[in-house]
Amino acid sequence: MARKPHSTSLVLLLVCIFAFWWGISVLAGQSSLSTLGSSNSDSSTQGTLVISESQSSDTYTYAGSYTPNSFCDSLGSGIKYSEENGGEVTVLLTTTANVTDCAQAADGNATQPFSVSIKHPGGEPRFMGVLVNGQQVPITLTSH
């Protein structure tokens, strides 16, 4: 039985589509691995983040300063609170590329202060650490 030329073309087309899809997925995987590797190496060069904890009445404030990987990045801060174990607090920091203000920030002073507060009337909450873009960073907690 002779093969029809259309079936051979169809098989070749499917092989080409699969090869193209496989190549794209391999390249995307390598790209995300290199991005993860660079962000992990950048966070390890960041050093230990010093966090100052202060209390006024039943309000607890956590403050410090963070140097993003690029002086063009802007810093956002927040707090995560969980009532477990009498109250657990995690400071959340996020960095985002700030293209519009990048020319003004070119002076090299990229350290950005942050301060977050939480009202916790049940005594001192348990400090769980700091997450920068979802990654735990080493910290030193000081009380004032």
C-alpha positions as a Python dict, from the first residue, in 0.01 Angstrom:
ca = {
    (1, 'M'): (0, 0, 0),
    (2, 'A'): (150, 332, -105),
    (3, 'R'): (150, 632, 126),
    (4, 'K'): (-21, 945, 15),
    (5, 'P'): (203, 1254, 0),
    (6, 'H'): (-36, 1442, 226),
    (7, 'S'): (17, 1205, 520),
    (8, 'T'): (396, 1248, 501),
    (9, 'S'): (356, 1627, 494),
    (10, 'L'): (121, 1611, 789),
    (11, 'V'): (367, 1404, 994),
    (12, 'L'): (652, 1643, 908),
    (13, 'L'): (436, 1940, 1004),
    (14, 'L'): (349, 1783, 1341),
    (15, 'V'): (717, 1702, 1408),
    (16, 'C'): (815, 2062, 1326),
    (17, 'I'): (543, 2203, 1553),
    (18, 'F'): (650, 1975, 1838),
    (19, 'A'): (1019, 2064, 1791),
    (20, 'F'): (935, 2435, 1789),
    (21, 'W'): (720, 2405, 2104),
    (22, 'W'): (989, 2200, 2281),
    (23, 'G'): (1261, 2453, 2188),
    (24, 'I'): (1054, 2744, 2318),
    (25, 'S'): (979, 2566, 2646),
    (26, 'V'): (1349, 2482, 2700),
    (27, 'L'): (1451, 2842, 2634),
    (28, 'A'): (1180, 2974, 2866),
    (29, 'G'): (1296, 2735, 3139),
    (30, 'Q'): (1656, 2848, 3105),
    (31, 'S'): (1549, 3212, 3112),
    (32, 'S'): (1349, 3170, 3433),
    (33, 'L'): (1633, 2974, 3595),
    (34, 'S'): (1883, 3248, 3514),
    (35, 'T'): (1640, 3508, 3650),
    (36, 'L'): (1595, 3308, 3971),
    (37, 'G'): (1968, 3260, 4001),
    (38, 'S'): (2036, 3630, 3964),
    (39, 'S'): (1769, 3731, 4215),
    (40, 'N'): (1901, 3478, 4468),
    (41, 'S'): (2257, 3597, 4425),
    (42, 'D'): (2145, 3960, 4457),
    (43, 'S'): (1961, 3888, 4781),
    (44, 'S'): (2266, 3711, 4923),
    (45, 'T'): (2481, 4017, 4855),
    (46, 'Q'): (2220, 4233, 5025),
    (47, 'G'): (2348, 4129, 5369),
    (48, 'T'): (2149, 4132, 5690),
    (49, 'L'): (1858, 4373, 5711),
    (50, 'V'): (1841, 4563, 6041),
    (51, 'I'): (1484, 4608, 6166),
    (52, 'S'): (1401, 4841, 6452),
    (53, 'E'): (1095, 4752, 6661),
    (54, 'S'): (929, 5020, 6872),
    (55, 'Q'): (610, 5028, 7076),
    (56, 'S'): (374, 5309, 7162),
    (57, 'S'): (76, 5200, 7372),
    (58, 'D'): (-57, 4896, 7181),
    (59, 'T'): (92, 4992, 6841),
    (60, 'Y'): (407, 4816, 6723),
    (61, 'T'): (621, 4973, 6450),
    (62, 'Y'): (888, 4798, 6243),
    (63, 'A'): (1127, 5023, 6052),
    (64, 'G'): (1448, 4998, 5855),
    (65, 'S'): (1596, 5074, 5519),
    (66, 'Y'): (1643, 4852, 5217),
    (67, 'T'): (1863, 4887, 4911),
    (68, 'P'): (1695, 4744, 4599),
    (69, 'N'): (1908, 4569, 4339),
    (70, 'S'): (1879, 4867, 4102),
    (71, 'F'): (1862, 5235, 4189),
    (72, 'C'): (1571, 5251, 3940),
    (73, 'D'): (1355, 5024, 4159),
    (74, 'S'): (1093, 5163, 4394),
    (75, 'L'): (1012, 5005, 4729),
    (76, 'G'): (671, 4917, 4864),
    (77, 'S'): (604, 4793, 5216),
    (78, 'G'): (328, 4619, 5401),
    (79, 'I'): (262, 4390, 5690),
    (80, 'K'): (113, 4044, 5726),
    (81, 'Y'): (-59, 3964, 6052),
    (82, 'S'): (-181, 3628, 6174),
    (83, 'E'): (-361, 3574, 6504),
    (84, 'E'): (-189, 3236, 6552),
    (85, 'N'): (23, 3194, 6867),
    (86, 'G'): (-93, 3525, 7015),
    (87, 'G'): (-18, 3725, 6699),
    (88, 'E'): (250, 3680, 6434),
    (89, 'V'): (384, 3969, 6226),
    (90, 'T'): (580, 3953, 5899),
    (91, 'V'): (708, 4264, 5720),
    (92, 'L'): (647, 4249, 5344),
    (93, 'L'): (868, 4448, 5105),
    (94, 'T'): (828, 4459, 4728),
    (95, 'T'): (1045, 4617, 4463),
    (96, 'T'): (919, 4728, 4124),
    (97, 'A'): (1101, 4880, 3829),
    (98, 'N'): (1050, 5256, 3824),
    (99, 'V'): (1142, 5361, 3471),
    (100, 'T'): (997, 5713, 3483),
    (101, 'D'): (1203, 5833, 3783),
    (102, 'C'): (1517, 5644, 3689),
    (103, 'A'): (1703, 5947, 3551),
    (104, 'Q'): (1645, 6143, 3872),
    (105, 'A'): (1765, 5850, 4086),
    (106, 'A'): (2096, 5816, 3904),
    (107, 'D'): (2284, 5981, 4192),
    (108, 'G'): (2348, 5631, 4331),
    (109, 'N'): (2158, 5675, 4661),
    (110, 'A'): (1928, 5376, 4628),
    (111, 'T'): (1868, 5302, 4999),
    (112, 'Q'): (1501, 5350, 5074),
    (113, 'P'): (1350, 5370, 5425),
    (114, 'F'): (1034, 5187, 5525),
    (115, 'S'): (811, 5176, 5831),
    (116, 'V'): (505, 4962, 5900),
    (117, 'S'): (284, 4955, 6209),
    (118, 'I'): (24, 4727, 6357),
    (119, 'K'): (-212, 4775, 6649),
    (120, 'H'): (-194, 4468, 6873),
    (121, 'P'): (-365, 4513, 7212),
    (122, 'G'): (-288, 4161, 7336),
    (123, 'G'): (78, 4213, 7423),
    (124, 'E'): (385, 4199, 7203),
    (125, 'P'): (328, 4012, 6875),
    (126, 'R'): (576, 3748, 6760),
    (127, 'F'): (799, 3887, 6484),
    (128, 'M'): (833, 3629, 6203),
    (129, 'G'): (1079, 3814, 5976),
    (130, 'V'): (1092, 4002, 5648),
    (131, 'L'): (994, 3887, 5301),
    (132, 'V'): (1135, 4078, 5002),
    (133, 'N'): (937, 3994, 4689),
    (134, 'G'): (820, 3679, 4867),
    (135, 'Q'): (1169, 3562, 4968),
    (136, 'Q'): (1283, 3542, 5331),
    (137, 'V'): (1587, 3763, 5402),
    (138, 'P'): (1824, 3753, 5700),
    (139, 'I'): (1743, 4016, 5962),
    (140, 'T'): (1860, 4156, 6291),
    (141, 'L'): (1578, 4281, 6515),
    (142, 'T'): (1650, 4564, 6757),
    (143, 'S'): (1402, 4702, 7010),
    (144, 'H'): (1366, 5064, 7113),
}
